[in-house]
């Protein structure tokens, strides 16, 4: 990922296989006087929490490997919440030890960092926020900081998330958040399964009453644990599938202190072979059981629809074209098995069939568009994302329909 300010690249990011940000290459002069990237910062993790950062200048335009760089900061996190930072130790010499300076973090009920405190108890720096996270940096005596930049290089701010001064964005793991807009700049990776038609909205516009540490759907948080729906693009349900007891389960993750504690299914109980819920986790699940069931049920319908389409595709010439055509193959093949496969979607299927008949009769783009519109309605009814019509898809539909004219 690369971000530019005019002609200058001000930040580049790299991620590991689990989606965690592990490297930032940035312009140390941005946002004041951007002139191109010249420094880097490596992030070392334990679970979803950054426990150490290593900073250095670029070498020949490239970031040196983390093992060759002295540690700069080490973090200690609270078990009460994934983004609740207790303290940060700093290394200011060259002995590889973060034992030269320490600051403590104070936060409010929404985990916004409100002050840095020295080991002697003196306040070093304060932070003031708008409801959606625009920060004002204050000196210890509550006066505005002279340049509006942290004198202690602190970037852990709103809801405990990492702020990138080069871009003015907060890093919320799955995506980035723009505090001045009060919105994420990227679509929700679990799309409409977050039960919100606005894919860029931040915590349902309840910024003072909710948090979203993963940038996806978090049902609730209590005592350091949270119910999290993890997106997984390779799974037809759109959520993470897990094999247990010979079955594949659509499920939610129960996170404790930023780490996976267990997985629960639609009924709120742990999957086979998984750890039992603690008392706090069980209470959190019970409080959110209705919404938990709703989201997982929707994902299961998505999975069922996908499998039904695969079955249809195997029964018509064209293979993959059959997947695109979906329920329309009912009329093209003269078979009625799709009604049972799609379970309760007769009205949507009838609309698809009607438009498919019209399309096969006239072979026009106009009717093809109407057919795709009906398909979209059926997909939406099952929680599917929108079906995108392309020239290639049109050709596949045309060729397969033509075989049955």
Buried (B, 14 or more C-beta within 10 A) or exposed (E): EEBEBEEBBBBBBBEEEEBBBBBBBBBBBBEEEBEBBBBBBBBBBEBBBBBBBBBBEBEEEEBBEBEEBBBBBBBBBBBBBBBBBBBBBBBEEEEEEBEEBBBBBBBEEBBBBBBBBBEEEEBBBBBEBEEBBBBEBBBBEEEEBEEEEBEBEBBBBBBBBBBBBBBBBBBBBBBBBBBEEBBBEBEBBBBBBBEBEEBBBBBEBEBEEBBBBBBBBBBBBBBBBBBBBBBBEEBBBBBBBBEBEEEEBBBBBBBBBBEBBBBBBBEBBBBBEBBEBBEEBBBBBEBBBEBBBEBBEBBBBBBBBBEBBEEBBEEBEBEEBBBBBBBBBBBBBEEEBBBEBBEEBEEBBBBBBBBBBBBBEEBEEEBBBBBBBBBBBBBBBBBBEEBEBEEEBBEBBBEBBEEEE
